[in-house]
Amino acid sequence: MSDSPVLALLKDLISRRSITPHDEGCQPLLISRLEKLGFECEVMVFEDTTNLWARRGTEKPLFCFAGHTDVVPTGPEENWTYPPFEPTVVDGFLFGRGTADMKSGIAAFIIALEQFIKTHQDHQGSIALLITSDEEGPFINGTVRVIETLEARNEKIDYCIVGEPSSTDHVGDTIKNGRRGSLTADLTINGVQGHVAYPHMVENPIHACIEPLTELSQMEWDKGNEYFPPTSFQVTNFNAGTGAGNVVPGEAQIQFNFRYSTELTAEMIVARVVAILQKHALNYQIKWTYNGSPFITQPGSLTNAVSEAIFSVNGLTTELSTSGGTSDARFIAPTGAQVVELGPGNKTIHKVNESVKIADLEELVHIHRLTLEKLLCQSH
């Protein structure tokens, strides 16, 4: 029996070794299909990253599917049961790197569009795709640069579905209508190196950091709100020492991250951290990396359309969630767009033997097509 259209396209995408920031021909494959549907395709290359902006129509509202063709590294390939770039079907699942995160989302977008446009040539509004090859990497030359380009020419997205794997047990049981902000600090505490037998001649940076780190870890940053859990602080890396048991190190390097709610801004967090460090009279340097602001799409026309489509396809009442890490939705939402993330299950993402349930692919195509019909085929 031949593969369904969505499975065949996904297999083609999986067979391309598109490890960040490489696209490996994925976007040209998409362009060849989109141009047949009447899309104008604009390739935007920024440094080492290839991006695609494809649009059909000029009217509002503008509905956009967003996603990425790049995947994370496989790790040792001998640990995989099946070669990660040779798509393999076993017991109703497709195995391969990128099956869940997120080439299945892109394949579902394309097949849903082919089905939708075949029966709705004269749909209302416009449809676009924003595809990047730099979501899993530094994320500096991908979606954020495309959005800057669109903003500069006042090309505004109204509705956007990001195809990230949002589901837990069954496709559509959870969609993301927001994400927490992410802020990382690289802190260096300076001391004076010396022999442990002469404590009066050293300044131990490990000792110096214990109290401020304890205070930071025990602080209640906020209480969260109806959409977000309380802000969290986590130390992610701690490096100090010379390797010798009789030497006090000259510095300690600590990295920590905040996942924060809309109750705070990055500036508020920075000010509170600096106040604590200064209170403890530390000799330090700190570098901040701003990874994205928190955002929320209030329940409305997009969440309603997606939720109704999911219920129509599989009878599930979807849960709106802001849990998990960050995604490129954080670059799209600040433009004023309504944004949700909807995709397959996320249990195997970034893992060895990443896989997706094939039946979920078919449901995802159906859900996307119904969502398009609800937003672009009725009076507003």
Buried (B, 14 or more C-beta within 10 A) or exposed (E): EEBBBBBEBBBBBBBBBBBBBBBBBBBEBBBEBBEEBEBEBEEBEBEBBBBBBBBBBEEEBBBBBBBBBBBBEBEEEEEBEBBBBEBBBEEEBBBBBBBBBBBBBBBBBBBBBBBBBEEBEEBBBBBBBBBBBBBBBEBEBBBBBBBEBBEEEEBEBBBBBBBBBBBBEBBBBBBBBBBBBBBBBBBBBBBBBBEEEEEEEBBBBBBBBEEBBEBBEEEEBBEBEEBBBBBBBEBEEBEBEEEEEEBBBBBBBBBBBBBBBBBBBBEBBBEBBEEBBEEBEBBBEBEBEEBBBBBBBEEEBBBEBBBBBBBEBBEBEBBBBBBBEBBBBBBBBBBEBBBBBBBBBBEBBBBBBBBBBBEBBBBBBBBBBBBBBBBBBEEE
